[in-house]
């Protein structure tokens, strides 16, 4: 005969997810507060790790919402308006933090200071989702080998010449070089001009070069040699600066070099003009 033993069913202990710790233990409420603080500190620590310079990759265990928030925090730490980045570059939403860091590392390796990234990416949010190998390296190779850029010095790509990075070698750079050669400059002279003013490679031939050259050679009776040594001429507004200042000089019978005409502020230009007029009056009197 087999005797079967009957054990009472085990007591069911409620899971922490269905019952608060404070209900299971008199000290549970205090423990729960401590646990919550630890979770907050842990989350903040993870955020700080993401924001601290060139940081390790995000683990795949993070939920997509947290990864997205970390990506926004990463941009804010760089001084980038994340809302503007999302608005101007829809591809950014699907981009990973690692891909954005690869862009940051690439630009940093080419001499662009990290403090400048905020302004650079704010001006050109599309850079955030570029592929360094496909988008940047062909440009760097051309500028280094064909133009003679030396990254890390003042002639390198910086926050003022970042438009070079959203241009193309075949569609932007080469046509500008060929146009300047058609004016009579040799390739070596064009390269020297570009090194003095890298933005030359990004200006529109129809909207910038042609109208300014027409005014310079016609109204100003200029010589192309002047542009060879002062190619920054093309970086100034024709209507807001070049024409008004030149016309003031013509009105009073004066003539100055291009650097003297354009490099100074409006206040200094006015002061010099007054000084020149006073000198001319003094000469007439004596």
MODELLER restraints for C-alpha pairs under 7 A, 6 or more apart:
rsr = mdl.restraints
at = mdl.atoms
rsr.add(forms.Gaussian(group=physical.xy_distance, feature=features.Distance(at['CA:21:A'], at['CA:28:A']), mean=4.53, stdev=0.5))
rsr.add(forms.Gaussian(group=physical.xy_distance, feature=features.Distance(at['CA:21:A'], at['CA:29:A']), mean=6.28, stdev=0.5))
rsr.add(forms.Gaussian(group=physical.xy_distance, feature=features.Distance(at['CA:21:A'], at['CA:32:A']), mean=6.56, stdev=0.5))
rsr.add(forms.Gaussian(group=physical.xy_distance, feature=features.Distance(at['CA:22:A'], at['CA:28:A']), mean=3.88, stdev=0.5))
rsr.add(forms.Gaussian(group=physical.xy_distance, feature=features.Distance(at['CA:22:A'], at['CA:29:A']), mean=4.34, stdev=0.5))
rsr.add(forms.Gaussian(group=physical.xy_distance, feature=features.Distance(at['CA:47:A'], at['CA:70:A']), mean=6.42, stdev=0.5))
rsr.add(forms.Gaussian(group=physical.xy_distance, feature=features.Distance(at['CA:49:A'], at['CA:55:A']), mean=6.48, stdev=0.5))
rsr.add(forms.Gaussian(group=physical.xy_distance, feature=features.Distance(at['CA:50:A'], at['CA:70:A']), mean=6.92, stdev=0.5))
rsr.add(forms.Gaussian(group=physical.xy_distance, feature=features.Distance(at['CA:50:A'], at['CA:74:A']), mean=6.59, stdev=0.5))
rsr.add(forms.Gaussian(group=physical.xy_distance, feature=features.Distance(at['CA:51:A'], at['CA:74:A']), mean=5.09, stdev=0.5))
rsr.add(forms.Gaussian(group=physical.xy_distance, feature=features.Distance(at['CA:51:A'], at['CA:77:A']), mean=6.33, stdev=0.5))
rsr.add(forms.Gaussian(group=physical.xy_distance, feature=features.Distance(at['CA:54:A'], at['CA:101:A']), mean=6.85, stdev=0.5))
rsr.add(forms.Gaussian(group=physical.xy_distance, feature=features.Distance(at['CA:57:A'], at['CA:98:A']), mean=6.11, stdev=0.5))
rsr.add(forms.Gaussian(group=physical.xy_distance, feature=features.Distance(at['CA:71:A'], at['CA:97:A']), mean=5.67, stdev=0.5))
rsr.add(forms.Gaussian(group=physical.xy_distance, feature=features.Distance(at['CA:72:A'], at['CA:82:A']), mean=5.86, stdev=0.5))
rsr.add(forms.Gaussian(group=physical.xy_distance, feature=features.Distance(at['CA:75:A'], at['CA:82:A']), mean=6.09, stdev=0.5))
rsr.add(forms.Gaussian(group=physical.xy_distance, feature=features.Distance(at['CA:76:A'], at['CA:82:A']), mean=6.49, stdev=0.5))
rsr.add(forms.Gaussian(group=physical.xy_distance, feature=features.Distance(at['CA:78:A'], at['CA:117:A']), mean=6.53, stdev=0.5))
rsr.add(forms.Gaussian(group=physical.xy_distance, feature=features.Distance(at['CA:78:A'], at['CA:118:A']), mean=5.52, stdev=0.5))
rsr.add(forms.Gaussian(group=physical.xy_distance, feature=features.Distance(at['CA:79:A'], at['CA:118:A']), mean=4.44, stdev=0.5))
rsr.add(forms.Gaussian(group=physical.xy_distance, feature=features.Distance(at['CA:80:A'], at['CA:118:A']), mean=4.68, stdev=0.5))
rsr.add(forms.Gaussian(group=physical.xy_distance, feature=features.Distance(at['CA:80:A'], at['CA:121:A']), mean=6.56, stdev=0.5))
rsr.add(forms.Gaussian(group=physical.xy_distance, feature=features.Distance(at['CA:80:A'], at['CA:122:A']), mean=5.87, stdev=0.5))
rsr.add(forms.Gaussian(group=physical.xy_distance, feature=features.Distance(at['CA:81:A'], at['CA:122:A']), mean=6.61, stdev=0.5))
rsr.add(forms.Gaussian(group=physical.xy_distance, feature=features.Distance(at['CA:85:A'], at['CA:125:A']), mean=5.32, stdev=0.5))
rsr.add(forms.Gaussian(group=physical.xy_distance, feature=features.Distance(at['CA:86:A'], at['CA:92:A']), mean=6.09, stdev=0.5))
rsr.add(forms.Gaussian(group=physical.xy_distance, feature=features.Distance(at['CA:86:A'], at['CA:93:A']), mean=6.52, stdev=0.5))
rsr.add(forms.Gaussian(group=physical.xy_distance, feature=features.Distance(at['CA:88:A'], at['CA:125:A']), mean=6.39, stdev=0.5))
rsr.add(forms.Gaussian(group=physical.xy_distance, feature=features.Distance(at['CA:89:A'], at['CA:125:A']), mean=5.97, stdev=0.5))
rsr.add(forms.Gaussian(group=physical.xy_distance, feature=features.Distance(at['CA:89:A'], at['CA:126:A']), mean=5.54, stdev=0.5))
rsr.add(forms.Gaussian(group=physical.xy_distance, feature=features.Distance(at['CA:91:A'], at['CA:129:A']), mean=6.71, stdev=0.5))
rsr.add(forms.Gaussian(group=physical.xy_distance, feature=features.Distance(at['CA:92:A'], at['CA:128:A']), mean=6.93, stdev=0.5))
rsr.add(forms.Gaussian(group=physical.xy_distance, feature=features.Distance(at['CA:92:A'], at['CA:129:A']), mean=6.12, stdev=0.5))
rsr.add(forms.Gaussian(group=physical.xy_distance, feature=features.Distance(at['CA:95:A'], at['CA:129:A']), mean=6.64, stdev=0.5))
rsr.add(forms.Gaussian(group=physical.xy_distance, feature=features.Distance(at['CA:100:A'], at['CA:128:A']), mean=5.71, stdev=0.5))
rsr.add(forms.Gaussian(group=physical.xy_distance, feature=features.Distance(at['CA:100:A'], at['CA:129:A']), mean=6.57, stdev=0.5))
rsr.add(forms.Gaussian(group=physical.xy_distance, feature=features.Distance(at['CA:103:A'], at['CA:128:A']), mean=6.67, stdev=0.5))
rsr.add(forms.Gaussian(group=physical.xy_distance, feature=features.Distance(at['CA:103:A'], at['CA:130:A']), mean=6.97, stdev=0.5))
rsr.add(forms.Gaussian(group=physical.xy_distance, feature=features.Distance(at['CA:103:A'], at['CA:132:A']), mean=6.12, stdev=0.5))
rsr.add(forms.Gaussian(group=physical.xy_distance, feature=features.Distance(at['CA:106:A'], at['CA:132:A']), mean=6.68, stdev=0.5))
rsr.add(forms.Gaussian(group=physical.xy_distance, feature=features.Distance(at['CA:108:A'], at['CA:114:A']), mean=6.55, stdev=0.5))
rsr.add(forms.Gaussian(group=physical.xy_distance, feature=features.Distance(at['CA:110:A'], at['CA:151:A']), mean=5.67, stdev=0.5))
rsr.add(forms.Gaussian(group=physical.xy_distance, feature=features.Distance(at['CA:110:A'], at['CA:152:A']), mean=6.76, stdev=0.5))
rsr.add(forms.Gaussian(group=physical.xy_distance, feature=features.Distance(at['CA:111:A'], at['CA:151:A']), mean=5.51, stdev=0.5))
rsr.add(forms.Gaussian(group=physical.xy_distance, feature=features.Distance(at['CA:111:A'], at['CA:152:A']), mean=4.32, stdev=0.5))
rsr.add(forms.Gaussian(group=physical.xy_distance, feature=features.Distance(at['CA:112:A'], at['CA:157:A']), mean=6.91, stdev=0.5))
rsr.add(forms.Gaussian(group=physical.xy_distance, feature=features.Distance(at['CA:112:A'], at['CA:158:A']), mean=5.74, stdev=0.5))
rsr.add(forms.Gaussian(group=physical.xy_distance, feature=features.Distance(at['CA:116:A'], at['CA:159:A']), mean=6.10, stdev=0.5))
rsr.add(forms.Gaussian(group=physical.xy_distance, feature=features.Distance(at['CA:119:A'], at['CA:159:A']), mean=6.93, stdev=0.5))
rsr.add(forms.Gaussian(group=physical.xy_distance, feature=features.Distance(at['CA:120:A'], at['CA:159:A']), mean=5.62, stdev=0.5))
rsr.add(forms.Gaussian(group=physical.xy_distance, feature=features.Distance(at['CA:120:A'], at['CA:162:A']), mean=6.68, stdev=0.5))
rsr.add(forms.Gaussian(group=physical.xy_distance, feature=features.Distance(at['CA:121:A'], at['CA:127:A']), mean=6.52, stdev=0.5))
rsr.add(forms.Gaussian(group=physical.xy_distance, feature=features.Distance(at['CA:121:A'], at['CA:128:A']), mean=6.83, stdev=0.5))
rsr.add(forms.Gaussian(group=physical.xy_distance, feature=features.Distance(at['CA:136:A'], at['CA:165:A']), mean=6.53, stdev=0.5))
rsr.add(forms.Gaussian(group=physical.xy_distance, feature=features.Distance(at['CA:139:A'], at['CA:168:A']), mean=6.87, stdev=0.5))
rsr.add(forms.Gaussian(group=physical.xy_distance, feature=features.Distance(at['CA:139:A'], at['CA:169:A']), mean=6.23, stdev=0.5))
rsr.add(forms.Gaussian(group=physical.xy_distance, feature=features.Distance(at['CA:143:A'], at['CA:149:A']), mean=5.50, stdev=0.5))
rsr.add(forms.Gaussian(group=physical.xy_distance, feature=features.Distance(at['CA:144:A'], at['CA:150:A']), mean=6.68, stdev=0.5))
rsr.add(forms.Gaussian(group=physical.xy_distance, feature=features.Distance(at['CA:147:A'], at['CA:191:A']), mean=5.66, stdev=0.5))
rsr.add(forms.Gaussian(group=physical.xy_distance, feature=features.Distance(at['CA:149:A'], at['CA:155:A']), mean=6.62, stdev=0.5))
rsr.add(forms.Gaussian(group=physical.xy_distance, feature=features.Distance(at['CA:149:A'], at['CA:156:A']), mean=6.09, stdev=0.5))
rsr.add(forms.Gaussian(group=physical.xy_distance, feature=features.Distance(at['CA:150:A'], at['CA:156:A']), mean=5.97, stdev=0.5))
rsr.add(forms.Gaussian(group=physical.xy_distance, feature=features.Distance(at['CA:155:A'], at['CA:195:A']), mean=6.21, stdev=0.5))
rsr.add(forms.Gaussian(group=physical.xy_distance, feature=features.Distance(at['CA:161:A'], at['CA:198:A']), mean=6.75, stdev=0.5))
rsr.add(forms.Gaussian(group=physical.xy_distance, feature=features.Distance(at['CA:161:A'], at['CA:199:A']), mean=5.92, stdev=0.5))
rsr.add(forms.Gaussian(group=physical.xy_distance, feature=features.Distance(at['CA:163:A'], at['CA:202:A']), mean=6.92, stdev=0.5))
rsr.add(forms.Gaussian(group=physical.xy_distance, feature=features.Distance(at['CA:164:A'], at['CA:202:A']), mean=6.49, stdev=0.5))
rsr.add(forms.Gaussian(group=physical.xy_distance, feature=features.Distance(at['CA:172:A'], at['CA:201:A']), mean=6.77, stdev=0.5))
rsr.add(forms.Gaussian(group=physical.xy_distance, feature=features.Distance(at['CA:172:A'], at['CA:202:A']), mean=6.51, stdev=0.5))
rsr.add(forms.Gaussian(group=physical.xy_distance, feature=features.Distance(at['CA:173:A'], at['CA:201:A']), mean=5.12, stdev=0.5))
rsr.add(forms.Gaussian(group=physical.xy_distance, feature=features.Distance(at['CA:173:A'], at['CA:202:A']), mean=6.99, stdev=0.5))
rsr.add(forms.Gaussian(group=physical.xy_distance, feature=features.Distance(at['CA:176:A'], at['CA:201:A']), mean=5.78, stdev=0.5))
rsr.add(forms.Gaussian(group=physical.xy_distance, feature=features.Distance(at['CA:177:A'], at['CA:190:A']), mean=6.64, stdev=0.5))
rsr.add(forms.Gaussian(group=physical.xy_distance, feature=features.Distance(at['CA:180:A'], at['CA:190:A']), mean=6.68, stdev=0.5))
rsr.add(forms.Gaussian(group=physical.xy_distance, feature=features.Distance(at['CA:181:A'], at['CA:187:A']), mean=6.45, stdev=0.5))
rsr.add(forms.Gaussian(group=physical.xy_distance, feature=features.Distance(at['CA:193:A'], at['CA:228:A']), mean=6.11, stdev=0.5))
rsr.add(forms.Gaussian(group=physical.xy_distance, feature=features.Distance(at['CA:193:A'], at['CA:231:A']), mean=5.82, stdev=0.5))
rsr.add(forms.Gaussian(group=physical.xy_distance, feature=features.Distance(at['CA:194:A'], at['CA:200:A']), mean=6.04, stdev=0.5))
rsr.add(forms.Gaussian(group=physical.xy_distance, feature=features.Distance(at['CA:197:A'], at['CA:231:A']), mean=6.25, stdev=0.5))
rsr.add(forms.Gaussian(group=physical.xy_distance, feature=features.Distance(at['CA:197:A'], at['CA:232:A']), mean=5.76, stdev=0.5))
rsr.add(forms.Gaussian(group=physical.xy_distance, feature=features.Distance(at['CA:208:A'], at['CA:234:A']), mean=6.97, stdev=0.5))
rsr.add(forms.Gaussian(group=physical.xy_distance, feature=features.Distance(at['CA:209:A'], at['CA:234:A']), mean=6.87, stdev=0.5))
rsr.add(forms.Gaussian(group=physical.xy_distance, feature=features.Distance(at['CA:212:A'], at['CA:238:A']), mean=6.44, stdev=0.5))
rsr.add(forms.Gaussian(group=physical.xy_distance, feature=features.Distance(at['CA:216:A'], at['CA:222:A']), mean=5.41, stdev=0.5))
rsr.add(forms.Gaussian(group=physical.xy_distance, feature=features.Distance(at['CA:217:A'], at['CA:223:A']), mean=6.75, stdev=0.5))
rsr.add(forms.Gaussian(group=physical.xy_distance, feature=features.Distance(at['CA:227:A'], at['CA:233:A']), mean=6.98, stdev=0.5))
rsr.add(forms.Gaussian(group=physical.xy_distance, feature=features.Distance(at['CA:236:A'], at['CA:242:A']), mean=6.89, stdev=0.5))
rsr.add(forms.Gaussian(group=physical.xy_distance, feature=features.Distance(at['CA:245:A'], at['CA:261:A']), mean=7.00, stdev=0.5))
rsr.add(forms.Gaussian(group=physical.xy_distance, feature=features.Distance(at['CA:249:A'], at['CA:255:A']), mean=6.17, stdev=0.5))
